[in-house]
């Protein structure tokens, strides 16, 4: 009995070595002129969506706030940029290892071909940059909106207070979806049919890699920021309502890292991977 279990396990582990097909081998069928036109219209609609997202961004940015609030918001943003910069370096190192694994699996085990492997790696980088880019845009939008929201609360107008976060959220959400769709439509329209499957799998790997790193690290970062600021309050005997409370910056930075960077990149990844899976199922059907 034990020998059968061991033998079955070994056969399962070796099955990937003898695999002759993968998602990278999917051949996207040729599209007719009318179908291509529909996809081009889709890109145009996404372009309009990007313009709408930018307009919402500028709308929030134009709102007034007290200079002291703007200064605090800028400090929070600069700290968030430092965090993202470190994450970018980490993702570059992580990609080096993942790229070696991708090249070995698709190039050696799956015999994909040099151009196919190169496209997978290129779209992996594009996927990582997509997750990273929307996360950075989300942080910029949030740090602009928080000071405007705080200042607007002094007017005690509930509708205005509701509109600011809605505008900020719409800006991030629409930009995220439109960037995602444009990238996928570019693959469908301009990448050769025999390499479209490889491009999709590379794109999915890249955005998943970027989102997972940003999501996990963001959660860790926010806990470290909270604990660090609390320790400083104890060491220097700073009260909770003291203007010198480091939690004002640390907590907001940690919340941006954990509750903005992670979910934004995660949303980009989830939307993209679901789209790639849907296209794969349609092609197989």
C-alpha positions in Angstrom: 0.0 0.0 0.0 2.8 2.4 1.0 4.7 1.6 -2.2 1.6 2.4 -4.3 1.2 5.8 -2.6 4.9 6.6 -3.0 4.8 5.6 -6.7 1.6 7.6 -7.3 3.2 10.7 -5.7 6.4 10.4 -7.8 4.3 10.0 -11.0 2.4 13.1 -10.1 5.5 15.2 -9.4 7.1 14.0 -12.7 4.0 14.7 -14.7 4.9 18.4 -15.2 8.2 17.4 -16.8 6.5 15.3 -19.4 3.7 17.9 -20.1 3.2 18.8 -23.7 0.8 21.7 -23.4 0.0 24.7 -21.2 -1.8 28.0 -21.3 1.1 29.4 -23.3 0.2 27.0 -26.1 -3.3 28.5 -26.6 -3.9 29.8 -30.1 -6.2 32.7 -30.2 -8.3 32.4 -33.4 -8.0 35.1 -36.1 -10.5 37.9 -35.7 -12.6 39.3 -38.5 -12.5 43.0 -39.5 -15.7 43.7 -37.6 -14.4 42.0 -34.5 -11.2 44.0 -34.6 -13.2 47.1 -35.0 -15.2 46.2 -31.9 -12.0 45.8 -29.9 -10.7 49.1 -31.2 -13.9 50.7 -30.0 -13.3 49.1 -26.7 -9.8 50.8 -26.5 -11.5 54.1 -27.3 -14.0 53.6 -24.6 -11.2 52.8 -22.2 -9.5 56.0 -23.2 -12.6 57.9 -22.3 -12.6 56.1 -19.0 -9.0 57.2 -18.4 -9.9 60.8 -19.1 -12.8 60.5 -16.7 -10.5 59.1 -14.0 -8.0 62.0 -14.6 -10.9 64.5 -14.4 -12.0 63.1 -11.1 -8.4 63.3 -9.8 -8.1 66.9 -10.8 -11.5 67.7 -9.3 -10.4 66.4 -5.9 -7.0 68.1 -6.3 -8.6 71.5 -6.9 -10.5 71.4 -3.6 -9.2 73.8 -0.9 -7.6 72.8 2.4 -5.7 74.5 5.2 -2.0 74.7 4.5 -1.1 72.8 7.7 -3.4 69.9 6.5 -1.8 69.9 3.1 1.7 69.8 4.7 0.8 66.8 6.8 -0.8 65.1 3.8 2.4 65.7 1.8 4.6 64.2 4.5 2.4 61.1 4.5 2.7 60.9 0.7 6.5 61.3 0.8 6.7 58.5 3.4 4.4 56.3 1.2 6.7 57.0 -1.8 9.7 55.8 0.2 7.8 52.6 1.0 6.9 52.1 -2.6 10.4 52.7 -3.7 11.7 49.9 -1.4 9.0 47.7 -2.7 10.0 48.4 -6.3 13.6 47.3 -5.5 12.3 44.1 -3.9 10.1 43.4 -6.9 13.1 43.8 -9.2 15.0 41.2 -7.2 12.0 38.9 -7.0 11.5 39.1 -10.8 15.1 38.0 -11.4 14.3 34.7 -9.6 10.9 34.3 -11.2 12.3 35.1 -14.7 14.8 32.2 -14.3 12.0 29.9 -13.3 9.8 31.1 -16.2 12.6 30.7 -18.7 13.4 27.1 -17.5 9.8 25.9 -17.4 8.6 27.4 -20.7 11.9 27.2 -22.6 13.3 23.9 -21.4 10.4 21.8 -20.1 7.6 23.1 -22.4 9.8 23.9 -25.5 7.9 27.2 -26.1 10.6 28.9 -28.2 12.8 31.9 -27.7 10.2 34.5 -28.9 7.5 32.9 -26.8 9.6 33.0 -23.6 10.7 36.6 -24.4 7.1 37.6 -24.7 6.1 35.9 -21.5 8.9 37.8 -19.7 8.1 41.1 -21.3 4.4 40.9 -20.4 5.4 39.7 -16.9 7.3 43.0 -16.5 4.3 44.9 -17.9 2.0 43.1 -15.4 4.3 44.0 -12.5 4.4 47.6 -13.6 0.6 47.7 -14.0 0.1 46.5 -10.4 2.8 48.9 -9.1 1.5 51.9 -11.1 -2.2 51.6 -10.0 -1.0 51.2 -6.4 1.1 54.4 -6.7 -1.8 56.3 -8.3 -4.1 55.1 -5.5 -1.7 56.4 -2.8 -1.5 59.8 -4.6 -5.3 60.0 -4.8 -5.8 59.1 -1.2 -3.3 61.5 0.2 -4.9 64.3 -1.8 -8.4 63.4 -0.7 -7.7 63.0 3.0 -6.6 66.6 3.7 -9.5 67.9 1.6 -11.9 65.7 3.4 -10.6 66.8 6.8 -11.0 70.5 5.8 -14.4 70.0 4.3 -15.7 68.4 7.5 -15.3 71.8 9.2 -18.2 73.1 7.0 -20.5 70.3 8.3 -22.0 69.6 4.9 -22.7 65.8 4.7 -23.2 65.7 0.9 -19.9 67.4 0.3 -18.2 65.0 2.7 -19.8 62.1 0.8 -18.8 63.3 -2.6 -15.0 63.7 -1.9 -14.4 60.0 -1.1 -16.8 58.9 -3.9 -14.9 61.0 -6.5 -11.5 59.7 -5.2 -12.8 56.1 -5.3 -14.2 56.5 -8.8 -11.0 57.9 -10.0 -9.0 54.9 -8.7 -11.5 52.3 -9.8 -12.1 53.6 -13.3 -8.3 54.0 -13.9 -7.6 50.5 -12.7 -10.2 48.8 -14.9 -9.3 50.9 -18.0 -5.6 50.3 -17.8 -6.2 46.6 -17.3 -8.6 46.4 -20.3 -6.3 48.4 -22.6 -3.4 46.0 -21.9 -5.5 42.9 -22.6 -7.0 44.5 -25.8 -3.5 45.3 -27.0 -2.6 41.6 -26.7 -5.7 40.5 -28.6 -5.3 43.1 -31.3 -1.5 43.5 -32.0 0.3 40.4 -30.7 0.6 37.5 -33.2 -2.0 34.8 -32.7 0.6 32.1 -31.9 2.1 34.2 -29.1 -1.1 35.7 -27.6 -1.5 32.8 -25.2 2.1 33.2 -24.0 1.6 37.0 -23.6 -1.6 36.4 -21.5 0.1 34.0 -19.2 3.1 36.4 -18.7 0.7 39.2 -18.0 -1.2 37.2 -15.4 2.1 36.1 -13.7 3.4 39.6 -13.6 0.3 41.3 -12.1 -0.1 38.4 -9.6 3.5 38.7 -8.6 3.3 42.5 -8.1 0.0 42.3 -6.2 1.1 39.5 -3.9 4.3 41.3 -2.9 2.5 44.6 -2.4 -0.4 43.1 -0.5 1.6 41.0 1.9 4.3 43.6 2.6 1.6 46.3 3.0 -0.1 44.4 5.8 3.3 43.9 7.5 4.2 47.5 7.1 1.1 48.9 8.7 1.6 46.7 11.8 5.2 47.8 12.1 4.1 51.5 11.8 1.5 51.1 14.5 3.8 49.3 16.9 6.7 51.7 16.2 4.6 54.8 16.9 3.2 53.3 20.1 6.6 52.5 21.3 7.8 56.1 20.6 4.9 57.5 22.6 5.9 55.3 25.6 9.6 56.1 25.4 9.1 59.9 25.1 5.9 60.0 27.3 3.8 61.5 24.6 0.1 61.6 25.2 -2.4 60.5 22.6 -3.7 64.0 21.8 -0.2 65.5 21.7 0.5 67.3 18.4 3.9 65.5 18.4 2.2 62.1 18.3 4.1 60.1 15.7 1.0 58.1 15.0 -0.4 61.0 13.0 2.1 60.2 10.2 2.9 56.5 11.0 -0.7 55.3 11.2 -1.8 57.2 8.0 1.2 55.9 6.1 0.6 52.4 7.4 -3.0 52.5 6.5 -2.1 53.7 3.0 0.4 50.9 2.6 -1.9 48.2 4.0 -5.4 49.4 3.0 -4.6 51.3 -0.3 -1.5 49.8 -2.0 -2.5 46.2 -1.3 -6.2 46.3 -2.3 -5.5 48.5 -5.3 -2.9 46.1 -6.7 -5.0 43.1 -5.6 -8.0 44.5 -7.5 -5.8 45.0 -10.6 -4.5 41.4 -10.4 -7.9 39.9 -9.7 -9.6 41.7 -12.6 -6.8 40.7 -15.0 -6.4 37.1 -14.0 -10.1 36.6 -14.2 -10.1 38.1 -17.7 -7.2 35.8 -18.8 -9.0 32.8 -17.4 -12.2 33.7 -19.2 -10.3 34.1 -22.5 -8.6 30.7 -21.9 -11.9 29.0 -21.3 -13.5 30.6 -24.4 -10.6 29.5 -26.6 -10.7 26.0 -25.2 -14.5 25.8 -25.8 
